[in-house]
Amino acid sequence: MSKKLLEGYRKRLLDKKKGVTEAYNKNKNYGRLTEDEGTQDLADKASSAYTKEFLYSLSNTDREVLQKVDEALQRIAKGTYGTCVECGEEIEKKRLEAVPWASHCVTCQEKLEKGLI
């Protein structure tokens, strides 16, 4: 993989990391604001509880994405980015364009999702 292409993926990964971090911080601050709303009627409390649960699940997803992005950045530093961590084959450019933090080729990802690896 060319240095120019690698640098493009690195920039996209860093942008994703920044975006997820900013969204996480915004959601965390929103959670604090909803706690400070004072007295609410039952419908407002239910809506607030749903929103907090949604934000909590979103932050779990964000943490997973951040971890995968960090791992991809480490693979770039090691010189192994774009290679499937399972089979060692090259990950298709089309897949990396769609999911730059991908660590598996399509075949191994499908096996992973089916619990075969």
N, C-alpha and C positions, 0 to 999 in steps of 0.2 A: 504494500500500500504506500502511495506517495506521501511525502511529508506534507504537501499542501492539503491533500485529502484528510490526513490524520489531524491536521490543525483545524480543519473545518469541523470535524466531529468533536474535537476537544472544545472548540468554541460553543458548539450546540449543547454539549453536556454541561459546560459551565453556565450557560444561559438557563438551561433547565433547572440546574441546582439553585441558581439565584431566584428564579420564579417560584419554585416550590418553597424555598425558605421564606420568601416574602409572603406567599399565600398562607403558610403555616403561622407566621407571626401575626398576620391580619386576623386569622381565625381565632388565634389565642386571645388577642385583644378583644374580639367580638364576644368571646365567651365570658370575659371579665365584665363587659358592659351589660350583658344580659343578667348577670348575677346581681348587679347594682340597680336593677330596675324597680326595686321596692315591691309594693303590693300589686298583685295581678289577679285578675279573675281566673277561674278554672280553665277557660279556653286559652288564655294567654300563657298560663303555666304549662299546659299541654303542648302548645306550639313551641314554647321556649325549650321544653325538655326534648322535643323532637329535633329542634335545631342543634342543641348541644350534642345529642347522640350522632346526628349527621356529621357535625364538625369533628367529633371524636373519631368516627370511622374514616373520615377524609384525612385526618392527620395520620392515622395508621397507614393508609395508602401512601401518603406523602413520605412517611418515614421509609417505607419499602422502596419507593422510587429514589429517594436520596441515597439509600444504601447501594442500589444498583448503579446509580450514576457515579458514586465514589469508586465502586469496584471497576467500572469502565475506565475512569480516569487513571486508576492504578495500572490497568492493563495497557493503556497508552504509554505510561511511563516505563513499563517493563518491556514494551515492544511486542506484546501478545494480543493487542486489540485487533478485533476482526477475525480471530481464530476461536472456534468453538471450544469451550473449556471441557467438553465431554469427549468428543471424537477427534479433535485437532484439525478438522477440516475448516476451510475458510468460510466465514459467514457471508452470505450474498450481500452485495452492496445495496440491493433493493431493501433487504431487511434492516440493514444498518441505517438507511435513510429514514425508514419508518420508525424504528426503535433503536436509537443510537446506543442505548445502554444494554442491548441484547448481548448475552453471554453464550448463547447456544444457537446453532444452526436450526433451521426450521424442523428438520427431521428429529434432532435430539430434543427440541422444545416440545414437539408433539409427544414423544415418548415420556418426557418429564411430566407433562400434564396428565398423561394416562397412568402415571405411577410405575412405569416400566424401568425407569432409571432413577 
